């Protein structure tokens, strides 16, 4: 999580929902092919999941996270 935290922007005066929980929810949603409204409430509000997914996928943050994780694991950086 420390490696991923480098890619998570700081809050702007608003209390943030736990990044790990939201990231798990996004991965769960993608892995299971769910729409955001079908994601379990345990991962947080579906609005938060959607907003964080859009805000991080457009600038390529997820690509950077998964690239850093594969490099740390000693695997190719190509996903």
mmCIF file of the N, C-alpha and C atoms, coordinates in Angstrom:
data_MODEL
# 
_entry.id   MODEL 
# 
loop_
_atom_site.group_PDB 
_atom_site.id 
_atom_site.type_symbol 
_atom_site.label_atom_id 
_atom_site.label_alt_id 
_atom_site.label_comp_id 
_atom_site.label_asym_id 
_atom_site.label_entity_id 
_atom_site.label_seq_id 
_atom_site.pdbx_PDB_ins_code 
_atom_site.Cartn_x 
_atom_site.Cartn_y 
_atom_site.Cartn_z 
_atom_site.occupancy 
_atom_site.B_iso_or_equiv 
_atom_site.pdbx_formal_charge 
_atom_site.auth_seq_id 
_atom_site.auth_comp_id 
_atom_site.auth_asym_id 
_atom_site.auth_atom_id 
_atom_site.pdbx_PDB_model_num 
ATOM 1   N N  . UNK A 1 1  ? 0.829   -1.195 0.000   1.00 0.00 ? 1  UNK A N  1 
ATOM 2   C CA . UNK A 1 1  ? 0.000   0.000  0.000   1.00 0.00 ? 1  UNK A CA 1 
ATOM 3   C C  . UNK A 1 1  ? 0.869   1.253  0.000   1.00 0.00 ? 1  UNK A C  1 
ATOM 4   N N  . UNK A 1 2  ? 2.055   1.174  0.576   1.00 0.00 ? 2  UNK A N  1 
ATOM 5   C CA . UNK A 1 2  ? 2.934   2.350  0.582   1.00 0.00 ? 2  UNK A CA 1 
ATOM 6   C C  . UNK A 1 2  ? 3.321   2.757  -0.833  1.00 0.00 ? 2  UNK A C  1 
ATOM 7   N N  . UNK A 1 3  ? 3.552   1.774  -1.707  1.00 0.00 ? 3  UNK A N  1 
ATOM 8   C CA . UNK A 1 3  ? 3.888   2.070  -3.093  1.00 0.00 ? 3  UNK A CA 1 
ATOM 9   C C  . UNK A 1 3  ? 2.713   2.718  -3.811  1.00 0.00 ? 3  UNK A C  1 
ATOM 10  N N  . UNK A 1 4  ? 1.513   2.238  -3.555  1.00 0.00 ? 4  UNK A N  1 
ATOM 11  C CA . UNK A 1 4  ? 0.315   2.779  -4.197  1.00 0.00 ? 4  UNK A CA 1 
ATOM 12  C C  . UNK A 1 4  ? -0.007  4.168  -3.667  1.00 0.00 ? 4  UNK A C  1 
ATOM 13  N N  . UNK A 1 5  ? 0.279   4.411  -2.400  1.00 0.00 ? 5  UNK A N  1 
ATOM 14  C CA . UNK A 1 5  ? -0.023  5.707  -1.791  1.00 0.00 ? 5  UNK A CA 1 
ATOM 15  C C  . UNK A 1 5  ? 0.669   6.860  -2.521  1.00 0.00 ? 5  UNK A C  1 
ATOM 16  N N  . UNK A 1 6  ? 1.812   6.595  -3.156  1.00 0.00 ? 6  UNK A N  1 
ATOM 17  C CA . UNK A 1 6  ? 2.521   7.630  -3.904  1.00 0.00 ? 6  UNK A CA 1 
ATOM 18  C C  . UNK A 1 6  ? 1.695   8.160  -5.080  1.00 0.00 ? 6  UNK A C  1 
ATOM 19  N N  . UNK A 1 7  ? 0.794   7.328  -5.601  1.00 0.00 ? 7  UNK A N  1 
ATOM 20  C CA . UNK A 1 7  ? -0.004  7.704  -6.754  1.00 0.00 ? 7  UNK A CA 1 
ATOM 21  C C  . UNK A 1 7  ? -1.358  8.290  -6.376  1.00 0.00 ? 7  UNK A C  1 
ATOM 22  N N  . UNK A 1 8  ? -1.706  8.290  -5.107  1.00 0.00 ? 8  UNK A N  1 
ATOM 23  C CA . UNK A 1 8  ? -3.007  8.808  -4.645  1.00 0.00 ? 8  UNK A CA 1 
ATOM 24  C C  . UNK A 1 8  ? -2.850  10.280 -4.271  1.00 0.00 ? 8  UNK A C  1 
ATOM 25  N N  . UNK A 1 9  ? -3.634  11.150 -4.883  1.00 0.00 ? 9  UNK A N  1 
ATOM 26  C CA . UNK A 1 9  ? -3.531  12.569 -4.556  1.00 0.00 ? 9  UNK A CA 1 
ATOM 27  C C  . UNK A 1 9  ? -4.024  12.861 -3.144  1.00 0.00 ? 9  UNK A C  1 
ATOM 28  N N  . UNK A 1 10 ? -3.585  13.968 -2.626  1.00 0.00 ? 10 UNK A N  1 
ATOM 29  C CA . UNK A 1 10 ? -3.994  14.390 -1.288  1.00 0.00 ? 10 UNK A CA 1 
ATOM 30  C C  . UNK A 1 10 ? -5.419  14.934 -1.332  1.00 0.00 ? 10 UNK A C  1 
ATOM 31  N N  . UNK A 1 11 ? -6.088  14.885 -0.189  1.00 0.00 ? 11 UNK A N  1 
ATOM 32  C CA . UNK A 1 11 ? -7.452  15.420 -0.081  1.00 0.00 ? 11 UNK A CA 1 
ATOM 33  C C  . UNK A 1 11 ? -7.405  16.948 -0.103  1.00 0.00 ? 11 UNK A C  1 
ATOM 34  N N  . UNK A 1 12 ? -8.468  17.544 -0.572  1.00 0.00 ? 12 UNK A N  1 
ATOM 35  C CA . UNK A 1 12 ? -8.545  19.006 -0.651  1.00 0.00 ? 12 UNK A CA 1 
ATOM 36  C C  . UNK A 1 12 ? -9.568  19.530 0.346   1.00 0.00 ? 12 UNK A C  1 
ATOM 37  N N  . UNK A 1 13 ? -9.335  19.284 1.625   1.00 0.00 ? 13 UNK A N  1 
ATOM 38  C CA . UNK A 1 13 ? -10.200 19.796 2.659   1.00 0.00 ? 13 UNK A CA 1 
ATOM 39  C C  . UNK A 1 13 ? -11.416 18.939 2.962   1.00 0.00 ? 13 UNK A C  1 
ATOM 40  N N  . UNK A 1 14 ? -11.606 17.851 2.232   1.00 0.00 ? 14 UNK A N  1 
ATOM 41  C CA . UNK A 1 14 ? -12.748 16.975 2.440   1.00 0.00 ? 14 UNK A CA 1 
ATOM 42  C C  . UNK A 1 14 ? -12.240 15.641 2.973   1.00 0.00 ? 14 UNK A C  1 
ATOM 43  N N  . UNK A 1 15 ? -12.841 15.127 4.049   1.00 0.00 ? 15 UNK A N  1 
ATOM 44  C CA . UNK A 1 15 ? -12.394 13.823 4.549   1.00 0.00 ? 15 UNK A CA 1 
ATOM 45  C C  . UNK A 1 15 ? -12.543 12.761 3.463   1.00 0.00 ? 15 UNK A C  1 
ATOM 46  N N  . UNK A 1 16 ? -11.482 11.985 3.256   1.00 0.00 ? 16 UNK A N  1 
ATOM 47  C CA . UNK A 1 16 ? -11.471 10.990 2.189   1.00 0.00 ? 16 UNK A CA 1 
ATOM 48  C C  . UNK A 1 16 ? -11.886 9.635  2.721   1.00 0.00 ? 16 UNK A C  1 
ATOM 49  N N  . UNK A 1 17 ? -12.521 8.863  1.855   1.00 0.00 ? 17 UNK A N  1 
ATOM 50  C CA . UNK A 1 17 ? -12.819 7.474  2.151   1.00 0.00 ? 17 UNK A CA 1 
ATOM 51  C C  . UNK A 1 17 ? -11.514 6.717  1.970   1.00 0.00 ? 17 UNK A C  1 
ATOM 52  N N  . UNK A 1 18 ? -11.303 5.696  2.739   1.00 0.00 ? 18 UNK A N  1 
ATOM 53  C CA . UNK A 1 18 ? -10.058 4.940  2.735   1.00 0.00 ? 18 UNK A CA 1 
ATOM 54  C C  . UNK A 1 18 ? -9.691  4.499  1.318   1.00 0.00 ? 18 UNK A C  1 
ATOM 55  N N  . UNK A 1 19 ? -8.498  4.888  0.850   1.00 0.00 ? 19 UNK A N  1 
ATOM 56  C CA . UNK A 1 19 ? -8.064  4.593  -0.512  1.00 0.00 ? 19 UNK A CA 1 
ATOM 57  C C  . UNK A 1 19 ? -7.995  3.096  -0.798  1.00 0.00 ? 19 UNK A C  1 
ATOM 58  N N  . UNK A 1 20 ? -7.543  2.317  0.167   1.00 0.00 ? 20 UNK A N  1 
ATOM 59  C CA . UNK A 1 20 ? -7.412  0.878  -0.047  1.00 0.00 ? 20 UNK A CA 1 
ATOM 60  C C  . UNK A 1 20 ? -8.781  0.250  -0.312  1.00 0.00 ? 20 UNK A C  1 
ATOM 61  N N  . UNK A 1 21 ? -9.770  0.642  0.462   1.00 0.00 ? 21 UNK A N  1 
ATOM 62  C CA . UNK A 1 21 ? -11.115 0.090  0.288   1.00 0.00 ? 21 UNK A CA 1 
ATOM 63  C C  . UNK A 1 21 ? -11.680 0.455  -1.081  1.00 0.00 ? 21 UNK A C  1 
ATOM 64  N N  . UNK A 1 22 ? -11.483 1.693  -1.501  1.00 0.00 ? 22 UNK A N  1 
ATOM 65  C CA . UNK A 1 22 ? -11.986 2.138  -2.799  1.00 0.00 ? 22 UNK A CA 1 
ATOM 66  C C  . UNK A 1 22 ? -11.242 1.423  -3.923  1.00 0.00 ? 22 UNK A C  1 
ATOM 67  N N  . UNK A 1 23 ? -9.941  1.275  -3.808  1.00 0.00 ? 23 UNK A N  1 
ATOM 68  C CA . UNK A 1 23 ? -9.174  0.576  -4.828  1.00 0.00 ? 23 UNK A CA 1 
ATOM 69  C C  . UNK A 1 23 ? -9.619  -0.883 -4.936  1.00 0.00 ? 23 UNK A C  1 
ATOM 70  N N  . UNK A 1 24 ? -9.858  -1.523 -3.807  1.00 0.00 ? 24 UNK A N  1 
ATOM 71  C CA . UNK A 1 24 ? -10.378 -2.890 -3.832  1.00 0.00 ? 24 UNK A CA 1 
ATOM 72  C C  . UNK A 1 24 ? -11.730 -2.945 -4.527  1.00 0.00 ? 24 UNK A C  1 
ATOM 73  N N  . UNK A 1 25 ? -12.575 -1.971 -4.273  1.00 0.00 ? 25 UNK A N  1 
ATOM 74  C CA . UNK A 1 25 ? -13.884 -1.921 -4.913  1.00 0.00 ? 25 UNK A CA 1 
ATOM 75  C C  . UNK A 1 25 ? -13.785 -1.757 -6.420  1.00 0.00 ? 25 UNK A C  1 
ATOM 76  N N  . UNK A 1 26 ? -12.860 -0.924 -6.872  1.00 0.00 ? 26 UNK A N  1 
ATOM 77  C CA . UNK A 1 26 ? -12.676 -0.719 -8.309  1.00 0.00 ? 26 UNK A CA 1 
ATOM 78  C C  . UNK A 1 26 ? -12.172 -1.998 -8.958  1.00 0.00 ? 26 UNK A C  1 
ATOM 79  N N  . UNK A 1 27 ? -11.192 -2.644 -8.346  1.00 0.00 ? 27 UNK A N  1 
ATOM 80  C CA . UNK A 1 27 ? -10.669 -3.903 -8.892  1.00 0.00 ? 27 UNK A CA 1 
ATOM 81  C C  . UNK A 1 27 ? -11.759 -4.972 -8.889  1.00 0.00 ? 27 UNK A C  1 
ATOM 82  N N  . UNK A 1 28 ? -12.548 -5.042 -7.829  1.00 0.00 ? 28 UNK A N  1 
ATOM 83  C CA . UNK A 1 28 ? -13.649 -6.009 -7.746  1.00 0.00 ? 28 UNK A CA 1 
ATOM 84  C C  . UNK A 1 28 ? -14.658 -5.761 -8.859  1.00 0.00 ? 28 UNK A C  1 
ATOM 85  N N  . UNK A 1 29 ? -14.977 -4.506 -9.084  1.00 0.00 ? 29 UNK A N  1 
ATOM 86  C CA . UNK A 1 29 ? -15.937 -4.135 -10.105 1.00 0.00 ? 29 UNK A CA 1 
ATOM 87  C C  . UNK A 1 29 ? -15.437 -4.546 -11.493 1.00 0.00 ? 29 UNK A C  1 
ATOM 88  N N  . UNK A 1 30 ? -14.181 -4.265 -11.789 1.00 0.00 ? 30 UNK A N  1 
ATOM 89  C CA . UNK A 1 30 ? -13.617 -4.586 -13.099 1.00 0.00 ? 30 UNK A CA 1 
ATOM 90  C C  . UNK A 1 30 ? -13.472 -6.095 -13.271 1.00 0.00 ? 30 UNK A C  1 
ATOM 91  N N  . UNK A 1 31 ? -12.948 -6.758 -12.257 1.00 0.00 ? 31 UNK A N  1 
ATOM 92  C CA . UNK A 1 31 ? -12.712 -8.196 -12.351 1.00 0.00 ? 31 UNK A CA 1 
ATOM 93  C C  . UNK A 1 31 ? -13.997 -8.978 -12.584 1.00 0.00 ? 31 UNK A C  1 
ATOM 94  N N  . UNK A 1 32 ? -15.070 -8.545 -11.962 1.00 0.00 ? 32 UNK A N  1 
ATOM 95  C CA . UNK A 1 32 ? -16.342 -9.265 -12.072 1.00 0.00 ? 32 UNK A CA 1 
ATOM 96  C C  . UNK A 1 32 ? -17.261 -8.707 -13.146 1.00 0.00 ? 32 UNK A C  1 
ATOM 97  N N  . UNK A 1 33 ? -16.815 -7.694 -13.858 1.00 0.00 ? 33 UNK A N  1 
ATOM 98  C CA . UNK A 1 33 ? -17.604 -7.125 -14.941 1.00 0.00 ? 33 UNK A CA 1 
ATOM 99  C C  . UNK A 1 33 ? -18.892 -6.486 -14.473 1.00 0.00 ? 33 UNK A C  1 
ATOM 100 N N  . UNK A 1 34 ? -18.841 -5.856 -13.312 1.00 0.00 ? 34 UNK A N  1 
ATOM 101 C CA . UNK A 1 34 ? -20.042 -5.250 -12.742 1.00 0.00 ? 34 UNK A CA 1 
ATOM 102 C C  . UNK A 1 34 ? -20.178 -3.791 -13.147 1.00 0.00 ? 34 UNK A C  1 
ATOM 103 N N  . UNK A 1 35 ? -21.398 -3.322 -13.120 1.00 0.00 ? 35 UNK A N  1 
ATOM 104 C CA . UNK A 1 35 ? -21.622 -1.894 -13.205 1.00 0.00 ? 35 UNK A CA 1 
ATOM 105 C C  . UNK A 1 35 ? -21.413 -1.335 -11.805 1.00 0.00 ? 35 UNK A C  1 
ATOM 106 N N  . UNK A 1 36 ? -21.148 -0.071 -11.719 1.00 0.00 ? 36 UNK A N  1 
ATOM 107 C CA . UNK A 1 36 ? -20.852 0.513  -10.406 1.00 0.00 ? 36 UNK A CA 1 
ATOM 108 C C  . UNK A 1 36 ? -22.006 0.373  -9.434  1.00 0.00 ? 36 UNK A C  1 
ATOM 109 N N  . UNK A 1 37 ? -23.225 0.399  -9.910  1.00 0.00 ? 37 UNK A N  1 
ATOM 110 C CA . UNK A 1 37 ? -24.384 0.292  -9.018  1.00 0.00 ? 37 UNK A CA 1 
ATOM 111 C C  . UNK A 1 37 ? -24.517 -1.097 -8.413  1.00 0.00 ? 37 UNK A C  1 
ATOM 112 N N  . UNK A 1 38 ? -23.850 -2.105 -9.001  1.00 0.00 ? 38 UNK A N  1 
ATOM 113 C CA . UNK A 1 38 ? -23.926 -3.475 -8.499  1.00 0.00 ? 38 UNK A CA 1 
ATOM 114 C C  . UNK A 1 38 ? -22.794 -3.835 -7.541  1.00 0.00 ? 38 UNK A C  1 
ATOM 115 N N  . UNK A 1 39 ? -21.885 -2.911 -7.295  1.00 0.00 ? 39 UNK A N  1 
ATOM 116 C CA . UNK A 1 39 ? -20.765 -3.167 -6.400  1.00 0.00 ? 39 UNK A CA 1 
ATOM 117 C C  . UNK A 1 39 ? -21.254 -3.188 -4.953  1.00 0.00 ? 39 UNK A C  1 
ATOM 118 N N  . UNK A 1 40 ? -20.806 -4.155 -4.145  1.00 0.00 ? 40 UNK A N  1 
ATOM 119 C CA . UNK A 1 40 ? -21.247 -4.229 -2.747  1.00 0.00 ? 40 UNK A CA 1 
ATOM 120 C C  . UNK A 1 40 ? -20.941 -2.953 -1.966  1.00 0.00 ? 40 UNK A C  1 
ATOM 121 N N  . UNK A 1 41 ? -21.810 -2.623 -1.043  1.00 0.00 ? 41 UNK A N  1 
ATOM 122 C CA . UNK A 1 41 ? -21.661 -1.403 -0.226  1.00 0.00 ? 41 UNK A CA 1 
ATOM 123 C C  . UNK A 1 41 ? -20.408 -1.445 0.656   1.00 0.00 ? 41 UNK A C  1 
ATOM 124 N N  . UNK A 1 42 ? -19.847 -2.628 0.865   1.00 0.00 ? 42 UNK A N  1 
ATOM 125 C CA . UNK A 1 42 ? -18.644 -2.746 1.694   1.00 0.00 ? 42 UNK A CA 1 
ATOM 126 C C  . UNK A 1 42 ? -17.465 -1.963 1.114   1.00 0.00 ? 42 UNK A C  1 
ATOM 127 N N  . UNK A 1 43 ? -17.514 -1.674 -0.191  1.00 0.00 ? 43 UNK A N  1 
ATOM 128 C CA . UNK A 1 43 ? -16.438 -0.931 -0.839  1.00 0.00 ? 43 UNK A CA 1 
ATOM 129 C C  . UNK A 1 43 ? -16.697 0.568  -0.874  1.00 0.00 ? 43 UNK A C  1 
ATOM 130 N N  . UNK A 1 44 ? -17.806 0.999  -0.358  1.00 0.00 ? 44 UNK A N  1 
ATOM 131 C CA . UNK A 1 44 ? -18.125 2.421  -0.331  1.00 0.00 ? 44 UNK A CA 1 
ATOM 132 C C  . UNK A 1 44 ? -19.210 2.764  -1.328  1.00 0.00 ? 44 UNK A C  1 
ATOM 133 N N  . UNK A 1 45 ? -19.500 4.023  -1.392  1.00 0.00 ? 45 UNK A N  1 
ATOM 134 C CA . UNK A 1 45 ? -20.542 4.532  -2.276  1.00 0.00 ? 45 UNK A CA 1 
ATOM 135 C C  . UNK A 1 45 ? -20.171 4.279  -3.737  1.00 0.00 ? 45 UNK A C  1 
ATOM 136 N N  . UNK A 1 46 ? -21.168 3.900  -4.542  1.00 0.00 ? 46 UNK A N  1 
ATOM 137 C CA . UNK A 1 46 ? -20.866 3.661  -5.949  1.00 0.00 ? 46 UNK A CA 1 
ATOM 138 C C  . UNK A 1 46 ? -20.481 4.960  -6.662  1.00 0.00 ? 46 UNK A C  1 
ATOM 139 N N  . UNK A 1 47 ? -20.918 6.069  -6.151  1.00 0.00 ? 47 UNK A N  1 
ATOM 140 C CA . UNK A 1 47 ? -20.525 7.364  -6.718  1.00 0.00 ? 47 UNK A CA 1 
ATOM 141 C C  . UNK A 1 47 ? -19.035 7.628  -6.496  1.00 0.00 ? 47 UNK A C  1 
ATOM 142 N N  . UNK A 1 48 ? -18.542 7.299  -5.306  1.00 0.00 ? 48 UNK A N  1 
ATOM 143 C CA . UNK A 1 48 ? -17.116 7.467  -5.009  1.00 0.00 ? 48 UNK A CA 1 
ATOM 144 C C  . UNK A 1 48 ? -16.285 6.541  -5.885  1.00 0.00 ? 48 UNK A C  1 
ATOM 145 N N  . UNK A 1 49 ? -16.728 5.288  -6.030  1.00 0.00 ? 49 UNK A N  1 
ATOM 146 C CA . UNK A 1 49 ? -15.999 4.337  -6.882  1.00 0.00 ? 49 UNK A CA 1 
ATOM 147 C C  . UNK A 1 49 ? -15.905 4.867  -8.317  1.00 0.00 ? 49 UNK A C  1 
ATOM 148 N N  . UNK A 1 50 ? -17.011 5.342  -8.822  1.00 0.00 ? 50 UNK A N  1 
ATOM 149 C CA . UNK A 1 50 ? -17.026 5.855  -10.194 1.00 0.00 ? 50 UNK A CA 1 
ATOM 150 C C  . UNK A 1 50 ? -16.117 7.072  -10.340 1.00 0.00 ? 50 UNK A C  1 
ATOM 151 N N  . UNK A 1 51 ? -16.269 8.036  -9.437  1.00 0.00 ? 51 UNK A N  1 
ATOM 152 C CA . UNK A 1 51 ? -15.464 9.257  -9.538  1.00 0.00 ? 51 UNK A CA 1 
ATOM 153 C C  . UNK A 1 51 ? -13.976 8.962  -9.439  1.00 0.00 ? 51 UNK A C  1 
ATOM 154 N N  . UNK A 1 52 ? -13.590 8.105  -8.492  1.00 0.00 ? 52 UNK A N  1 
ATOM 155 C CA . UNK A 1 52 ? -12.163 7.784  -8.351  1.00 0.00 ? 52 UNK A CA 1 
ATOM 156 C C  . UNK A 1 52 ? -11.655 7.007  -9.559  1.00 0.00 ? 52 UNK A C  1 
ATOM 157 N N  . UNK A 1 53 ? -12.477 6.117  -10.092 1.00 0.00 ? 53 UNK A N  1 
ATOM 158 C CA . UNK A 1 53 ? -12.064 5.357  -11.273 1.00 0.00 ? 53 UNK A CA 1 
ATOM 159 C C  . UNK A 1 53 ? -11.812 6.295  -12.447 1.00 0.00 ? 53 UNK A C  1 
ATOM 160 N N  . UNK A 1 54 ? -12.740 7.196  -12.710 1.00 0.00 ? 54 UNK A N  1 
ATOM 161 C CA . UNK A 1 54 ? -12.597 8.130  -13.830 1.00 0.00 ? 54 UNK A CA 1 
ATOM 162 C C  . UNK A 1 54 ? -11.403 9.058  -13.624 1.00 0.00 ? 54 UNK A C  1 
ATOM 163 N N  . UNK A 1 55 ? -11.270 9.598  -12.432 1.00 0.00 ? 55 UNK A N  1 
ATOM 164 C CA . UNK A 1 55 ? -10.188 10.559 -12.168 1.00 0.00 ? 55 UNK A CA 1 
ATOM 165 C C  . UNK A 1 55 ? -8.807  9.929  -12.225 1.00 0.00 ? 55 UNK A C  1 
ATOM 166 N N  . UNK A 1 56 ? -8.715  8.632  -11.983 1.00 0.00 ? 56 UNK A N  1 
ATOM 167 C CA . UNK A 1 56 ? -7.415  7.967  -12.006 1.00 0.00 ? 56 UNK A CA 1 
ATOM 168 C C  . UNK A 1 56 ? -7.137  7.234  -13.312 1.00 0.00 ? 56 UNK A C  1 
ATOM 169 N N  . UNK A 1 57 ? -8.162  6.882  -14.049 1.00 0.00 ? 57 UNK A N  1 
ATOM 170 C CA . UNK A 1 57 ? -7.914  6.155  -15.292 1.00 0.00 ? 57 UNK A CA 1 
ATOM 171 C C  . UNK A 1 57 ? -7.571  7.102  -16.437 1.00 0.00 ? 57 UNK A C  1 
ATOM 172 N N  . UNK A 1 58 ? -8.154  8.263  -16.476 1.00 0.00 ? 58 UNK A N  1 
ATOM 173 C CA . UNK A 1 58 ? -7.879  9.205  -17.574 1.00 0.00 ? 58 UNK A CA 1 
ATOM 174 C C  . UNK A 1 58 ? -6.415  9.623  -17.641 1.00 0.00 ? 58 UNK A C  1 
ATOM 175 N N  . UNK A 1 59 ? -5.797  10.039 -16.537 1.00 0.00 ? 59 UNK A N  1 
ATOM 176 C CA . UNK A 1 59 ? -4.380  10.426 -16.640 1.00 0.00 ? 59 UNK A CA 1 
ATOM 177 C C  . UNK A 1 59 ? -3.406  9.246  -16.597 1.00 0.00 ? 59 UNK A C  1 
ATOM 178 N N  . UNK A 1 60 ? -3.900  8.016  -16.532 1.00 0.00 ? 60 UNK A N  1 
ATOM 179 C CA . UNK A 1 60 ? -3.021  6.841  -16.563 1.00 0.00 ? 60 UNK A CA 1 
ATOM 180 C C  . UNK A 1 60 ? -2.473  6.419  -15.218 1.00 0.00 ? 60 UNK A C  1 
ATOM 181 N N  . UNK A 1 61 ? -3.128  6.801  -14.133 1.00 0.00 ? 61 UNK A N  1 
ATOM 182 C CA . UNK A 1 61 ? -2.643  6.465  -12.794 1.00 0.00 ? 61 UNK A CA 1 
ATOM 183 C C  . UNK A 1 61 ? -2.659  4.953  -12.571 1.00 0.00 ? 61 UNK A C  1 
ATOM 184 N N  . UNK A 1 62 ? -3.706  4.273  -13.042 1.00 0.00 ? 62 UNK A N  1 
ATOM 185 C CA . UNK A 1 62 ? -3.767  2.823  -12.853 1.00 0.00 ? 62 UNK A CA 1 
ATOM 186 C C  . UNK A 1 62 ? -2.635  2.134  -13.605 1.00 0.00 ? 62 UNK A C  1 
ATOM 187 N N  . UNK A 1 63 ? -2.298  2.603  -14.789 1.00 0.00 ? 63 UNK A N  1 
ATOM 188 C CA . UNK A 1 63 ? -1.174  2.038  -15.534 1.00 0.00 ? 63 UNK A CA 1 
ATOM 189 C C  . UNK A 1 63 ? 0.121   2.202  -14.747 1.00 0.00 ? 63 UNK A C  1 
ATOM 190 N N  . UNK A 1 64 ? 0.315   3.348  -14.125 1.00 0.00 ? 64 UNK A N  1 
ATOM 191 C CA . UNK A 1 64 ? 1.512   3.601  -13.327 1.00 0.00 ? 64 UNK A CA 1 
ATOM 192 C C  . UNK A 1 64 ? 1.556   2.693  -12.099 1.00 0.00 ? 64 UNK A C  1 
ATOM 193 N N  . UNK A 1 65 ? 0.406   2.524  -11.431 1.00 0.00 ? 65 UNK A N  1 
ATOM 194 C CA . UNK A 1 65 ? 0.349   1.679  -10.236 1.00 0.00 ? 65 UNK A CA 1 
ATOM 195 C C  . UNK A 1 65 ? 0.693   0.244  -10.594 1.00 0.00 ? 65 UNK A C  1 
ATOM 196 N N  . UNK A 1 66 ? 0.021   -0.303 -11.621 1.00 0.00 ? 66 UNK A N  1 
ATOM 197 C CA . UNK A 1 66 ? 0.258   -1.699 -11.974 1.00 0.00 ? 66 UNK A CA 1 
ATOM 198 C C  . UNK A 1 66 ? 1.656   -1.904 -12.554 1.00 0.00 ? 66 UNK A C  1 
ATOM 199 N N  . UNK A 1 67 ? 2.186   -0.910 -13.255 1.00 0.00 ? 67 UNK A N  1 
ATOM 200 C CA . UNK A 1 67 ? 3.562   -0.989 -13.734 1.00 0.00 ? 67 UNK A CA 1 
ATOM 201 C C  . UNK A 1 67 ? 4.561   -1.029 -12.583 1.00 0.00 ? 67 UNK A C  1 
ATOM 202 N N  . UNK A 1 68 ? 4.344   -0.190 -11.572 1.00 0.00 ? 68 UNK A N  1 
ATOM 203 C CA . UNK A 1 68 ? 5.233   -0.175 -10.404 1.00 0.00 ? 68 UNK A CA 1 
ATOM 204 C C  . UNK A 1 68 ? 5.144   -1.483 -9.623  1.00 0.00 ? 68 UNK A C  1 
ATOM 205 N N  . UNK A 1 69 ? 3.937   -2.039 -9.520  1.00 0.00 ? 69 UNK A N  1 
ATOM 206 C CA . UNK A 1 69 ? 3.777   -3.300 -8.793  1.00 0.00 ? 69 UNK A CA 1 
ATOM 207 C C  . UNK A 1 69 ? 4.438   -4.463 -9.528  1.00 0.00 ? 69 UNK A C  1 
ATOM 208 N N  . UNK A 1 70 ? 4.358   -4.489 -10.856 1.00 0.00 ? 70 UNK A N  1 
ATOM 209 C CA . UNK A 1 70 ? 5.011   -5.568 -11.601 1.00 0.00 ? 70 UNK A CA 1 
ATOM 210 C C  . UNK A 1 70 ? 6.524   -5.442 -11.552 1.00 0.00 ? 70 UNK A C  1 
ATOM 211 N N  . UNK A 1 71 ? 7.031   -4.222 -11.572 1.00 0.00 ? 71 UNK A N  1 
ATOM 212 C CA . UNK A 1 71 ? 8.482   -4.017 -11.442 1.00 0.00 ? 71 UNK A CA 1 
ATOM 213 C C  . UNK A 1 71 ? 8.966   -4.461 -10.078 1.00 0.00 ? 71 UNK A C  1 
ATOM 214 N N  . UNK A 1 72 ? 8.195   -4.153 -9.041  1.00 0.00 ? 72 UNK A N  1 
ATOM 215 C CA . UNK A 1 72 ? 8.576   -4.554 -7.685  1.00 0.00 ? 72 UNK A CA 1 
ATOM 216 C C  . UNK A 1 72 ? 8.580   -6.070 -7.558  1.00 0.00 ? 72 UNK A C  1 
ATOM 217 N N  . UNK A 1 73 ? 7.694   -6.724 -8.270  1.00 0.00 ? 73 UNK A N  1 
ATOM 218 C CA . UNK A 1 73 ? 7.609   -8.190 -8.212  1.00 0.00 ? 73 UNK A CA 1 
ATOM 219 C C  . UNK A 1 73 ? 8.664   -8.846 -9.098  1.00 0.00 ? 73 UNK A C  1 
ATOM 220 N N  . UNK A 1 74 ? 9.421   -8.042 -9.857  1.00 0.00 ? 74 UNK A N  1 
ATOM 221 C CA . UNK A 1 74 ? 10.469  -8.587 -10.711 1.00 0.00 ? 74 UNK A CA 1 
ATOM 222 C C  . UNK A 1 74 ? 9.952   -9.113 -12.035 1.00 0.00 ? 74 UNK A C  1 
ATOM 223 N N  . UNK A 1 75 ? 8.816   -8.654 -12.445 1.00 0.00 ? 75 UNK A N  1 
ATOM 224 C CA . UNK A 1 75 ? 8.237   -9.071 -13.719 1.00 0.00 ? 75 UNK A CA 1 
ATOM 225 C C  . UNK A 1 75 ? 8.376   -7.962 -14.738 1.00 0.00 ? 75 UNK A C  1 
ATOM 226 N N  . UNK A 1 76 ? 8.045   -8.295 -15.974 1.00 0.00 ? 76 UNK A N  1 
ATOM 227 C CA . UNK A 1 76 ? 8.116   -7.314 -17.061 1.00 0.00 ? 76 UNK A CA 1 
ATOM 228 C C  . UNK A 1 76 ? 7.167   -6.162 -16.772 1.00 0.00 ? 76 UNK A C  1 
ATOM 229 N N  . UNK A 1 77 ? 7.527   -4.976 -17.215 1.00 0.00 ? 77 UNK A N  1 
ATOM 230 C CA . UNK A 1 77 ? 6.643   -3.827 -16.992 1.00 0.00 ? 77 UNK A CA 1 
ATOM 231 C C  . UNK A 1 77 ? 5.483   -3.792 -17.972 1.00 0.00 ? 77 UNK A C  1 
ATOM 232 N N  . UNK A 1 78 ? 5.516   -4.667 -18.984 1.00 0.00 ? 78 UNK A N  1 
ATOM 233 C CA . UNK A 1 78 ? 4.384   -4.760 -19.914 1.00 0.00 ? 78 UNK A CA 1 
ATOM 234 C C  . UNK A 1 78 ? 3.284   -5.570 -19.253 1.00 0.00 ? 78 UNK A C  1 
ATOM 235 N N  . UNK A 1 79 ? 2.086   -4.999 -19.220 1.00 0.00 ? 79 UNK A N  1 
ATOM 236 C CA . UNK A 1 79 ? 0.971   -5.682 -18.557 1.00 0.00 ? 79 UNK A CA 1 
ATOM 237 C C  . UNK A 1 79 ? 0.151   -6.440 -19.559 1.00 0.00 ? 79 UNK A C  1 
# 
